[in-house]
Amino acid sequence: MGDFFSLRSQIPPDIWEQTSNHIGSGIALFKPRVYINNVKMLNPDYHLVLPSTTPPPVLIGKKEYVVSKNRLITFNPGDEVYIRHAVKTKEYTTIAIDKQFLAKIAGELGFEKASGIVFAEVDNPCSTNIRQTIMQLQREISIFGGGLPLMLDSIAIQLVVYLLRETASNFDSKLAAKDNYSYVHKAIDYMQAYYDIPISLDDMCRLLHITPYHFIRLFKEKTGLTPHAFLLKIRMENAKKMLERRECTVAEAAYACGFSTIPHFSAAFKQQTGTAPSEYKKIYSR
């Protein structure tokens, strides 16, 4: 994966000097104070923009788009972007995503990579998940800089997953299951890969293009459990392994296995195992 040199080399030096930035292995985050105008920018990778104020109209090729603040603006690799007029703005956020990095994650989610991911719209609603993940990325960078690459890479992966799930593209149509077994198989693979982040029934149904009622019925028919119960089982098995290895606290196990609060984790753990997580850990500490 590249260092985003192609993108950086197109930014005028005076603007680059005033732009705070973080260059990672899969994504780069920039905080510009102006919009670059009268310069044709060719996107070598994917590019996201979260405007803090109403941005100027943008030309992609020969088509002009009028966009607004508090939206997610997406550009695909190969898009030639041009802004005619300078406008005043507050500092805003832009993110470049290496196309190989995005393709790898899309492939792990079941996408056939031959034709590539193409985002369908320039102007998109920005989901709470995407906005919060970008804020989390910014916090980690501001506190630790580039000192925790594993954490930053983890957040970057989470951001791409949310982007693929919640932004219009050709991703869903490629992931649509061909038969009943594929629905269940893909859902299980998804749970096993992402049990450590908040995922919901609606997330999986959108991913598979299936109604919740139909999905729950098929899943229970194939596994004997509801999707929620199956996901809980995966989380509990991973939590037990962590506690057995005595490599973390109860709180760390809870958050690492996708639980938002410790009381919720403790109650679910005791219901599943008959033992409180703190007691379960003590058993393996003797």
C-alpha positions in Angstrom: 0.0 0.0 0.0 1.3 3.4 -0.9 2.2 6.5 1.1 -0.4 8.7 -0.7 2.4 10.6 -2.5 0.4 11.0 -5.7 -2.4 12.8 -3.8 0.0 14.9 -1.6 2.0 16.0 -4.7 -1.1 17.6 -6.2 -1.7 19.9 -3.1 -0.2 23.4 -3.5 2.7 23.7 -1.0 1.3 26.8 0.7 -1.9 24.8 1.5 -0.1 21.7 2.5 2.0 23.6 5.0 -1.2 24.7 6.8 -2.9 21.3 6.7 -2.5 19.0 9.7 -2.3 15.4 8.5 -1.7 11.8 9.4 -0.5 9.3 6.8 -1.2 5.7 7.7 -0.7 2.4 5.9 -4.3 2.2 4.6 -5.7 5.6 5.1 -4.6 9.2 5.4 -6.4 11.9 7.3 -6.2 15.6 6.5 -7.6 18.7 8.2 -7.5 21.5 5.5 -8.5 25.1 6.2 -9.4 26.0 2.6 -10.8 24.3 -0.5 -8.3 23.9 -3.3 -9.7 25.8 -6.3 -8.5 26.3 -9.9 -6.5 23.1 -9.6 -7.6 19.8 -11.3 -7.2 17.0 -8.7 -7.0 13.4 -9.9 -8.0 10.9 -7.2 -5.6 7.9 -7.3 -7.6 6.3 -4.4 -10.9 6.7 -2.6 -11.5 10.1 -1.1 -14.0 11.2 1.6 -14.9 14.8 2.6 -16.8 15.9 5.6 -17.5 19.6 5.2 -17.8 21.8 8.3 -19.5 24.5 6.2 -21.4 24.6 2.9 -18.7 23.7 0.3 -18.5 25.1 -3.2 -19.9 23.3 -6.2 -17.6 20.6 -7.4 -17.0 19.4 -11.0 -16.3 15.7 -11.6 -15.4 15.4 -15.2 -17.9 17.7 -16.9 -20.7 17.3 -14.3 -21.2 19.8 -11.5 -22.4 18.7 -8.1 -23.9 20.9 -5.4 -23.3 19.5 -2.0 -24.0 20.6 1.6 -22.3 20.5 5.0 -22.9 17.6 7.4 -22.9 15.2 4.5 -20.4 12.6 3.3 -18.9 13.4 -0.1 -17.3 10.4 -1.8 -14.9 10.3 -4.8 -13.8 7.1 -6.6 -10.3 6.3 -7.9 -9.9 8.0 -11.2 -12.3 10.9 -10.5 -11.0 14.2 -11.7 -12.2 16.9 -9.3 -12.2 20.6 -9.9 -13.5 23.6 -7.9 -13.9 26.9 -9.7 -14.4 29.4 -6.9 -12.7 29.9 -3.5 -15.1 30.0 -0.5 -14.5 30.7 3.1 -14.6 27.6 5.4 -13.7 26.3 8.8 -11.2 23.5 9.2 -12.8 20.3 7.8 -11.9 16.6 7.5 -10.9 14.7 4.4 -9.8 11.0 4.3 -8.0 9.2 1.6 -8.4 5.4 1.5 -5.9 3.3 -0.4 -7.8 1.4 -3.0 -5.9 -1.9 -2.3 -6.7 -1.5 1.4 -10.4 -1.0 0.7 -10.5 -3.9 -1.9 -8.9 -6.3 0.7 -11.5 -5.6 3.3 -14.3 -5.8 0.7 -12.9 -9.1 -0.4 -13.0 -10.4 3.2 -16.6 -9.4 3.4 -17.4 -11.5 0.3 -17.1 -9.0 -2.6 -15.8 -10.2 -5.9 -13.0 -7.8 -6.4 -12.6 -8.1 -10.2 -14.8 -5.0 -11.1 -13.9 -3.0 -8.0 -16.0 -1.0 -5.5 -17.7 2.1 -7.0 -19.5 4.5 -4.8 -22.8 5.4 -6.5 -23.3 9.0 -5.2 -21.1 12.0 -4.6 -23.4 13.5 -1.9 -24.3 10.9 0.8 -25.9 11.0 4.2 -23.2 10.5 6.9 -24.3 7.7 9.3 -23.7 8.0 13.0 -21.4 5.0 12.8 -19.2 6.6 10.2 -19.1 10.0 11.9 -18.2 8.5 15.3 -15.5 6.2 13.8 -13.9 9.2 12.1 -14.0 11.1 15.4 -12.5 8.2 17.2 -9.7 8.1 14.6 -9.1 11.8 15.1 -8.9 11.4 18.9 -6.4 8.6 18.6 -4.2 10.6 16.3 -4.4 13.8 18.4 -3.5 11.9 21.6 -1.0 9.3 20.4 0.0 10.5 16.9 1.3 7.6 14.9 2.6 5.8 18.0 -0.2 3.1 18.1 -0.4 1.8 14.5 -2.3 -1.3 15.5 -5.1 0.8 17.1 -5.2 3.2 14.1 -5.3 0.3 11.7 -8.2 -1.3 13.6 -10.2 1.9 13.5 -9.4 2.3 9.8 -10.8 -1.2 9.1 -13.9 -0.4 11.1 -14.4 2.8 9.1 -14.1 1.0 5.8 -16.6 -1.7 6.9 -19.1 1.0 7.9 -18.5 2.8 4.7 -19.2 -0.3 2.6 -22.2 -1.2 4.6 -23.8 2.2 4.9 -22.9 4.1 1.7 -24.5 3.5 -1.7 -22.2 1.5 -3.9 -22.1 -1.7 -6.0 -21.0 -3.6 -2.9 -24.5 -5.0 -1.8 -25.4 -6.4 -5.2 -22.2 -8.4 -5.3 -22.7 -9.7 -1.8 -26.3 -10.8 -2.3 -26.6 -14.5 -1.5 -27.5 -17.1 -4.1 -29.4 -19.5 -1.9 -30.6 -20.0 1.6 -27.4 -21.6 2.9 -25.4 -18.7 1.5 -27.4 -16.3 3.6 -26.6 -18.2 6.8 -23.0 -19.0 5.9 -22.2 -15.3 5.0 -23.9 -14.1 8.2 -21.9 -16.5 10.3 -18.6 -15.5 8.6 -19.5 -11.8 9.2 -20.3 -12.4 12.9 -17.0 -14.3 13.4 -15.0 -11.5 11.7 -16.8 -8.6 13.4 -18.1 -9.9 16.8 -15.9 -7.2 18.5 -17.8 -4.2 17.1 -21.5 -3.3 17.4 -23.4 -5.1 14.7 -27.2 -5.5 14.5 -29.8 -7.6 12.8 -30.5 -4.7 10.4 -26.8 -4.5 9.5 -26.8 -8.1 8.4 -30.1 -7.9 6.6 -28.9 -4.8 4.6 -25.7 -6.6 3.9 -27.5 -9.7 2.5 -30.5 -8.0 0.9 -33.0 -10.0 2.9 -35.9 -9.1 5.2 -35.4 -9.6 9.0 -38.3 -12.0 9.2 -37.0 -14.2 6.4 -33.4 -14.1 7.7 -34.3 -15.0 11.3 -36.5 -17.9 10.1 -33.7 -19.2 7.8 -31.0 -18.8 10.4 -32.8 -20.6 13.1 -33.8 -23.4 10.7 -30.1 -23.9 9.8 -28.5 -23.4 13.2 -31.1 -23.9 15.8 -30.4 -20.4 17.2 -31.6 -16.9 16.4 -28.9 -14.6 14.9 -28.7 -12.6 18.2 -28.2 -15.8 20.2 -25.5 -17.1 17.8 -23.6 -13.8 17.9 -23.8 -13.8 21.7 -22.4 -17.4 21.7 -19.4 -16.3 19.5 -18.8 -13.3 21.8 -19.0 -15.5 24.9 -16.6 -18.1 23.5 -14.0 -15.4 22.8 -14.5 -13.8 26.2 -14.0 -17.1 27.9 -10.7 -17.7 26.0 -9.4 -14.3 27.0 -10.3 -14.8 30.7 -8.9 -18.3 30.7 -5.6 -17.0 29.3 -5.6 -14.4 32.1 -4.4 -11.8 29.5 -6.9 -9.1 30.4 -9.3 -7.7 32.9 -13.0 -8.3 32.9 -13.6 -4.8 31.5 -11.1 -5.4 28.7 -12.7 -8.7 27.8 -16.1 -7.0 27.7 -15.1 -4.3 25.3 -12.9 -6.5 23.2 -15.9 -8.8 22.6 -18.4 -6.2 21.4 -20.2 -5.3 24.7 -20.9 -1.6 25.3 -21.1 -1.9 29.1 -19.5 -4.1 31.7 -22.9 -4.8 33.5 -24.4 -6.0 30.3 -21.4 -8.3 29.7 -21.4 -9.6 33.3 -25.1 -10.4 33.2 -24.9 -12.1 29.8 -21.8 -14.1 30.8 -23.4 -15.4 34.0 -26.5 -16.3 32.1 -24.5 -18.3 29.6 -22.0 -19.9 31.9 -23.7 -19.8 35.3 -20.6 -18.0 36.7 -19.7 -14.3 37.0 -16.8 -13.4 34.7 -14.6 -12.3 37.7 -15.2 -15.8 39.3 -14.6 -17.5 36.0 -11.2 -15.8 35.7 -10.3 -16.8 39.3 -10.8 -20.4 38.4 -8.0 -20.2 35.9 -5.8 -18.2 38.1 -5.4 -20.9 40.7 
